[in-house]
């Protein structure tokens, strides 16, 4: 069964009983859908045949959705090829192919996982990175809340030791989410992480979230700090960190992709958390990030409440984006 047919079946089922996750994606992608899908629908009505002018307008719509220029160029090439091979002439019929191809761009025959690499028998260490102001601290709180609700014993370690108020802010979130906390202001970050992990082991914690500094201005210093932190983590917990999650504000669009490329250069990123996806009309950034840096999106922020950070699901995302076209 092709993706389009599969999604139609999903939609039929959802009309009977829409899950909470589907509702979150539906609501969270409303802004993107309103702009993107409306323009695609109008485009299909304006053109009676598929020609070069149609392709140019489609290209502009995709770029405006922040799917990214390189991603769009690759996508358009594949689309032109399929139109020619399958002799598609009606723009309305092309919608099915557009959805299929956008899905293929993300999956790309890979076994992508949105799951956190949880260690069932020992301590799981998750390192959180990202520039200041993207919602890293609140993301840690939301993840801590999620795993606490699942019965895990959670701890936060404040590795962002020199930014004013960062340690105290994380401590407050730890209290609100019933998490343990370790942090010291104006201290060496690696030393804080060392002591924090020792405490986590003593307390028999299940999962630790480590906050880090977000100063990208001097990449060399940040790289050295993260290398040191990684070395310390590995010396206490073998094969850790088990995840290094990069937090990106979806509303920053292409700037977010630049951040992903920069962080990929300085440390091993295993997954991306996209915050504020609900507040932007540029939800296409999900596809652009995957194409540009080849790192899976593991969580998306679809609202401000503690339960609005959702595991990323490509089918729910595509459904949330295109349901008005089906």
C-alpha positions as CSV (number, residue, x, y, z in Angstrom):
1,X,0.0,0.0,0.0
2,X,1.4,3.4,-1.0
3,X,1.7,6.2,1.6
4,X,-1.2,8.2,0.2
5,X,-3.6,5.2,0.4
6,X,-2.2,4.4,3.8
7,X,-2.8,7.9,5.1
8,X,-6.3,7.9,3.6
9,X,-7.0,4.8,5.6
10,X,-5.4,6.4,8.7
11,X,-7.7,9.5,8.2
12,X,-10.8,7.3,7.9
13,X,-9.9,5.6,11.2
14,X,-9.0,8.9,12.8
15,X,-12.5,10.3,11.9
16,X,-13.9,7.5,14.1
17,X,-11.5,7.9,17.0
18,X,-8.7,10.5,16.8
19,X,-5.9,9.8,19.3
20,X,-4.4,12.4,21.6
21,X,-1.2,12.3,19.6
22,X,-3.0,12.9,16.3
23,X,-4.9,15.8,17.8
24,X,-1.6,17.4,19.0
25,X,-0.1,17.1,15.5
26,X,-3.2,18.3,13.9
27,X,-3.4,21.4,16.2
28,X,0.4,21.9,16.2
29,X,0.8,22.0,12.4
30,X,-2.3,24.2,11.9
31,X,-0.2,27.3,11.0
32,X,2.0,25.4,8.5
33,X,-1.0,23.6,7.0
34,X,-3.0,26.8,6.6
35,X,-0.3,28.4,4.5
36,X,1.3,25.5,2.8
37,X,-1.7,23.3,1.9
38,X,-4.0,26.2,1.0
39,X,-1.4,27.4,-1.5
40,X,-1.0,23.9,-2.9
41,X,-4.8,23.6,-3.3
42,X,-5.0,27.0,-5.0
43,X,-2.1,26.0,-7.3
44,X,-4.0,22.8,-8.3
45,X,-7.1,24.8,-9.1
46,X,-5.2,27.5,-11.1
47,X,-3.4,25.2,-13.4
48,X,-5.2,22.7,-15.7
49,X,-1.9,21.1,-16.8
50,X,1.5,20.4,-15.4
51,X,4.0,22.7,-17.1
52,X,7.2,24.6,-16.2
53,X,5.3,27.5,-14.8
54,X,3.5,25.1,-12.5
55,X,6.8,23.6,-11.3
56,X,8.2,27.0,-10.6
57,X,5.3,28.0,-8.5
58,X,5.3,24.7,-6.6
59,X,9.0,25.2,-6.0
60,X,8.4,28.7,-4.4
61,X,5.6,27.3,-2.2
62,X,7.9,24.6,-0.9
63,X,10.8,27.0,-0.2
64,X,8.4,29.4,1.7
65,X,7.4,26.4,3.9
66,X,11.1,26.3,4.9
67,X,11.7,22.9,3.5
68,X,15.1,24.3,2.4
69,X,16.5,25.1,-1.0
70,X,18.7,22.0,-1.5
71,X,15.9,19.7,-0.3
72,X,13.4,21.4,-2.6
73,X,15.8,21.2,-5.6
74,X,16.3,17.4,-5.0
75,X,12.5,17.0,-4.5
76,X,11.7,18.9,-7.7
77,X,14.1,16.7,-9.7
78,X,12.4,13.5,-8.4
79,X,9.0,15.0,-9.0
80,X,9.7,15.9,-12.6
81,X,11.1,12.4,-13.2
82,X,7.9,10.8,-11.8
83,X,5.6,13.1,-13.8
84,X,7.4,12.1,-17.0
85,X,7.6,8.4,-16.2
86,X,4.0,8.1,-15.0
87,X,2.7,10.5,-17.6
88,X,0.9,12.6,-15.0
89,X,-0.9,15.6,-16.6
90,X,-3.4,16.7,-14.0
91,X,-2.1,18.8,-11.0
92,X,-4.8,17.3,-8.7
93,X,-3.4,13.8,-9.4
94,X,0.1,15.1,-8.5
95,X,-0.9,15.7,-4.9
96,X,-0.5,12.0,-4.2
97,X,3.0,12.0,-5.6
98,X,4.0,15.1,-3.7
99,X,3.0,13.5,-0.4
100,X,4.8,10.2,-1.3
101,X,8.0,12.0,-2.3
102,X,8.1,14.2,0.8
103,X,7.7,11.0,2.9
104,X,10.5,9.3,0.9
105,X,12.8,12.3,1.4
106,X,12.5,11.9,5.2
107,X,12.7,8.1,5.4
108,X,15.2,7.6,2.5
109,X,15.2,3.8,3.0
110,X,16.8,4.2,6.4
111,X,15.8,2.6,9.7
112,X,15.2,5.9,11.6
113,X,14.2,5.8,15.2
114,X,12.5,8.4,17.3
115,X,13.1,6.4,20.4
116,X,15.5,7.3,23.2
117,X,18.2,4.7,23.7
118,X,17.0,3.8,27.2
119,X,19.3,1.4,29.2
120,X,16.9,-1.0,31.0
121,X,19.4,-2.4,33.4
122,X,21.6,0.6,34.1
123,X,21.8,4.4,34.2
124,X,20.8,6.2,30.9
125,X,22.7,9.4,30.2
126,X,21.2,12.1,27.9
127,X,23.3,15.1,27.0
128,X,21.3,18.1,25.9
129,X,22.9,20.7,23.6
130,X,21.8,23.8,21.7
131,X,22.2,27.6,21.7
132,X,20.7,29.7,24.4
133,X,17.1,30.7,24.0
134,X,15.8,27.7,22.0
135,X,14.0,26.2,25.0
136,X,16.7,23.7,26.1
137,X,15.9,24.0,29.8
138,X,12.1,23.6,29.4
139,X,12.7,20.7,27.0
140,X,14.8,19.0,29.7
141,X,11.9,19.6,32.1
142,X,9.3,18.2,29.7
143,X,11.4,15.1,29.0
144,X,12.0,14.7,32.8
145,X,8.2,14.9,33.3
146,X,7.6,12.4,30.6
147,X,9.9,9.8,32.0
148,X,8.8,10.5,35.6
149,X,5.2,9.8,34.5
150,X,6.5,6.5,33.1
151,X,7.8,5.5,36.5
152,X,11.5,6.4,36.0
153,X,13.7,8.0,38.6
154,X,15.0,11.1,36.9
155,X,17.9,13.5,37.6
156,X,19.0,16.8,36.1
157,X,22.6,18.0,36.1
158,X,23.3,21.7,35.5
159,X,26.3,21.7,33.1
160,X,25.6,25.3,32.0
161,X,27.5,26.7,35.0
162,X,28.4,30.2,34.0
163,X,25.2,31.7,32.4
164,X,23.5,33.8,35.0
165,X,20.5,32.0,36.5
166,X,20.9,28.8,34.5
167,X,21.7,26.6,37.5
168,X,18.8,28.0,39.6
169,X,16.4,27.7,36.6
170,X,17.1,24.1,36.2
171,X,16.9,23.4,39.9
172,X,13.3,24.9,39.9
173,X,12.3,22.7,37.0
174,X,13.8,19.7,38.9
175,X,11.5,20.5,41.9
176,X,8.5,20.9,39.7
177,X,9.0,17.6,37.9
178,X,9.9,15.6,41.1
179,X,13.5,15.1,39.7
180,X,16.7,14.9,41.6
181,X,19.2,17.8,40.9
182,X,22.9,18.5,41.0
183,X,24.6,21.7,40.1
184,X,27.1,24.3,41.2
185,X,27.4,27.9,39.8
186,X,30.6,29.2,38.3
187,X,32.3,25.8,38.4
188,X,34.0,23.7,35.8
189,X,31.2,22.0,33.8
190,X,33.0,18.6,33.5
191,X,33.6,18.5,37.3
192,X,30.0,19.2,38.0
193,X,29.0,16.4,35.6
194,X,31.4,14.0,37.3
195,X,30.0,14.7,40.7
196,X,26.4,14.7,39.5
197,X,26.8,11.3,37.8
198,X,28.4,9.8,40.9
199,X,25.4,11.1,42.9
200,X,23.0,9.6,40.3
201,X,24.7,6.2,40.7
202,X,24.4,6.4,44.5
203,X,20.8,7.3,44.2
204,X,20.1,4.5,41.7
205,X,18.7,7.0,39.2
206,X,17.2,5.6,35.9
207,X,17.8,8.5,33.6
208,X,20.0,11.7,33.8
209,X,19.6,14.8,31.6
210,X,22.7,17.0,31.5
211,X,22.2,20.6,30.5
212,X,25.2,22.3,28.7
213,X,26.3,25.8,27.7
214,X,25.0,27.1,24.4
215,X,27.7,29.5,23.4
216,X,28.2,28.8,19.7
217,X,30.1,32.1,19.2
218,X,33.4,30.4,20.0
219,X,33.0,26.9,18.6
220,X,36.5,25.8,19.6
221,X,35.9,26.5,23.4
222,X,32.5,24.8,23.2
223,X,34.0,21.8,21.4
224,X,36.7,21.4,24.0
225,X,34.1,21.7,26.8
226,X,31.8,19.1,25.3
227,X,34.8,16.8,24.6
228,X,35.8,17.0,28.2
229,X,32.2,16.4,29.4
230,X,31.9,13.4,27.1
231,X,35.2,12.0,28.4
232,X,34.0,12.4,32.0
233,X,30.6,10.8,31.2
234,X,32.3,7.8,29.5
235,X,34.7,7.3,32.4
236,X,31.8,6.9,34.9
237,X,29.2,5.3,32.7
238,X,30.7,3.1,29.9
239,X,29.3,3.8,26.4
240,X,27.6,7.0,27.6
241,X,26.2,9.4,26.7
242,X,23.5,7.2,25.2
243,X,21.9,10.2,23.5
244,X,23.1,13.7,22.6
245,X,20.0,15.6,21.7
246,X,20.2,19.0,19.9
247,X,17.4,21.4,20.7
248,X,16.3,23.7,17.9
249,X,13.6,26.4,17.8
250,X,11.5,25.5,14.7
251,X,10.5,29.1,14.3
252,X,14.1,30.2,13.4
253,X,13.8,28.3,10.1
254,X,17.0,28.1,8.2
255,X,19.0,29.5,11.1
256,X,18.0,26.3,13.0
257,X,19.6,24.3,10.2
258,X,22.8,26.3,10.5
259,X,22.8,25.5,14.2
260,X,22.4,21.8,13.5
261,X,25.3,21.9,11.0
262,X,27.5,23.7,13.5
263,X,26.8,21.4,16.4
264,X,27.3,18.3,14.2
265,X,30.8,19.6,13.6
266,X,31.7,19.8,17.3
267,X,30.0,16.7,18.8
268,X,28.1,13.5,18.0
269,X,24.4,14.4,17.7
270,X,22.1,11.4,17.9
271,X,18.8,13.2,17.6
272,X,17.0,16.6,17.3
273,X,14.3,18.1,19.5
274,X,12.3,20.7,17.5
275,X,10.6,23.2,19.9
276,X,7.8,25.6,19.0
277,X,6.7,23.8,15.9
278,X,3.1,24.8,16.8
279,X,4.0,28.5,16.6
280,X,5.4,28.6,13.1
281,X,4.1,28.5,9.6
282,X,7.4,26.9,8.6
283,X,6.9,23.3,9.7
284,X,8.7,22.1,6.6
285,X,11.9,22.5,8.6
286,X,11.5,18.9,9.8
287,X,12.2,17.7,6.2
288,X,15.0,20.2,5.7
289,X,16.9,19.2,8.8
290,X,16.8,15.5,7.9
291,X,18.0,16.2,4.4
292,X,20.7,18.7,5.4
293,X,22.3,17.0,8.4
294,X,20.9,13.4,8.3
295,X,20.0,13.4,12.0
296,X,16.5,12.1,13.0
297,X,14.0,14.4,14.8
298,X,13.2,12.5,18.0
299,X,10.8,15.0,19.7
300,X,8.7,17.9,18.6
301,X,7.2,20.7,20.7
302,X,3.5,21.1,19.8
303,X,2.4,23.4,22.6
304,X,3.5,25.0,25.8
305,X,2.2,22.6,28.4
306,X,4.4,19.9,30.0
307,X,2.7,17.1,28.0
308,X,3.0,18.9,24.6
309,X,6.5,17.5,23.8
310,X,5.7,14.6,21.6
311,X,7.8,11.7,20.2
312,X,8.3,12.5,16.5
313,X,6.2,10.3,14.1
314,X,6.7,10.9,10.4
315,X,3.2,9.5,9.5
316,X,1.5,11.7,12.0
317,X,3.6,14.7,10.8
318,X,2.7,14.1,7.1
319,X,-1.0,13.5,8.1
320,X,-1.0,16.7,10.1
321,X,0.5,18.6,7.2
322,X,-1.7,17.2,4.4
323,X,-5.0,16.0,5.8
324,X,-6.9,18.9,4.2
325,X,-5.7,17.7,0.8
326,X,-7.2,14.2,1.1
